[in-house]
Amino acid sequence: MAETVPALQAEGVWLVGSLGSGRHDEWSDVDIIVVGRERVLDETLLTLEMPGNGPVGGGYVGAMYDIGSLPLWVDWYWWPSGSPLPRESRLVAGAGTAGRLDLSETLELVGRGLPGPVPDPDVFALAMLPLAAKHIARGDLEKAAAMASMLNAPSDVGVGAGLSVVLSRVEGHETASAAVRRYLEVVKAIAGPGPWE
């Protein structure tokens, strides 16, 4: 982050989500709003472009990075100049003022981008698997099970085992798959074997 933010040369770079509001933990992803700058995505394991998740006139791309031991997911929001910003935003570079609405409300006010093409199912699975697994690590098996169901994981095994089955179905993307496999192994070591039975 210390190297990436200055390289963006944006009007403003903001942390949102749990990092922006101070509610983060060791499993939190990174949510970044970049105001008035074209997208710059370097050295990603994979990217998931979903324009409908971002503002009209801007965009959204989720990106997985290999930061050594585990993959890190970053939600990148490209934000149009002059549009209001979410209230939970924390400025890390540039200038600007946070608004009065949360991220979802602000996106509704600004307008969301048009939905793009359906994501590649293997890329989508690799993006969602760590997000589901972090709920296991946090002890929220209900949220993890809901995400596992969305990924068509088998429901006759533990939710962690179901996520492992989903990963085994992914074709290609060997580097990202290996990173996700490490993530699941760490969560299993922390949470115990129960969710994998």
Backbone hydrogen bonds, N-H to C=O, Kabsch-Sander energy under -0.5 kcal/mol:
donor,donor_aa,acceptor,acceptor_aa,energy
5,V,1,M,-2.3
7,A,3,E,-0.9
8,L,4,T,-0.9
8,L,5,V,-1.2
9,Q,5,V,-0.6
9,Q,6,P,-0.7
11,E,35,V,-2.0
12,G,35,V,-0.9
13,V,93,A,-2.6
14,W,33,I,-2.7
15,L,90,R,-2.8
16,V,31,D,-2.4
19,L,16,V,-0.6
20,G,16,V,-1.0
21,S,17,G,-1.8
22,G,18,S,-1.0
23,R,18,S,-1.8
24,H,18,S,-1.0
28,S,25,D,-1.7
30,V,73,W,-2.2
31,D,16,V,-0.6
32,I,30,V,-0.5
32,I,75,D,-3.0
33,I,14,W,-2.7
34,V,32,I,-0.5
34,V,77,Y,-3.1
35,V,12,G,-3.0
35,V,33,I,-0.5
36,G,79,W,-2.4
42,D,40,V,-0.5
45,L,64,M,-3.7
46,L,64,M,-1.0
48,L,62,G,-2.9
50,M,48,L,-0.6
50,M,60,Y,-1.3
53,N,50,M,-2.5
54,G,51,P,-1.5
56,V,111,G,-3.2
58,G,55,P,-2.0
59,G,78,W,-1.9
61,V,76,W,-2.1
62,G,48,L,-2.8
63,A,74,V,-2.5
64,M,46,L,-2.6
65,Y,72,L,-2.8
67,I,65,Y,-0.8
67,I,70,L,-1.3
69,S,67,I,-0.6
72,L,65,Y,-2.8
74,V,63,A,-2.8
75,D,30,V,-3.2
76,W,61,V,-2.7
76,W,74,V,-0.8
77,Y,32,I,-3.0
77,Y,75,D,-0.6
78,W,59,G,-2.4
78,W,76,W,-0.5
79,W,34,V,-3.1
79,W,77,Y,-0.6
83,S,80,P,-1.6
87,R,101,L,-3.4
89,S,86,P,-1.3
90,R,15,L,-2.5
92,V,13,V,-3.0
93,A,13,V,-1.4
95,A,11,E,-2.3
99,G,85,L,-1.5
106,T,102,D,-2.9
107,L,103,L,-2.4
108,E,104,S,-1.9
109,L,105,E,-2.1
110,V,106,T,-3.0
111,G,107,L,-2.4
113,G,51,P,-0.9
113,G,54,G,-2.4
124,F,120,D,-2.7
125,A,121,P,-2.3
126,L,122,D,-2.3
127,A,123,V,-2.1
128,M,124,F,-2.3
129,L,125,A,-2.4
131,L,127,A,-0.6
132,A,128,M,-2.5
133,A,129,L,-2.6
134,K,130,P,-2.1
135,H,131,L,-0.7
135,H,132,A,-0.8
136,I,132,A,-1.0
137,A,133,A,-2.1
138,R,134,K,-1.7
139,G,136,I,-1.5
140,D,135,H,-2.9
141,L,139,G,-1.0
144,A,140,D,-1.9
145,A,141,L,-2.6
146,A,142,E,-2.0
147,M,143,K,-2.1
148,A,144,A,-2.5
149,S,145,A,-2.5
150,M,146,A,-1.7
151,L,147,M,-1.3
152,N,149,S,-1.9
153,A,148,A,-2.5
160,G,195,P,-1.4
161,A,195,P,-1.8
162,G,158,G,-2.6
163,L,159,V,-2.0
164,S,160,G,-2.0
165,V,161,A,-1.9
166,V,162,G,-2.2
167,L,163,L,-2.3
168,S,164,S,-2.0
169,R,165,V,-1.0
169,R,166,V,-1.0
170,V,166,V,-0.6
170,V,167,L,-1.2
177,S,173,H,-2.9
178,A,174,E,-2.4
179,A,175,T,-1.9
180,V,176,A,-2.4
181,R,177,S,-2.4
182,R,178,A,-2.0
183,Y,179,A,-1.9
184,L,180,V,-2.5
185,E,181,R,-2.2
186,V,182,R,-2.3
187,V,183,Y,-2.4
188,K,184,L,-2.5
189,A,185,E,-2.1
190,I,186,V,-1.9
191,A,187,V,-3.4
192,G,188,K,-1.9
196,W,193,P,-1.8
197,E,194,G,-1.9
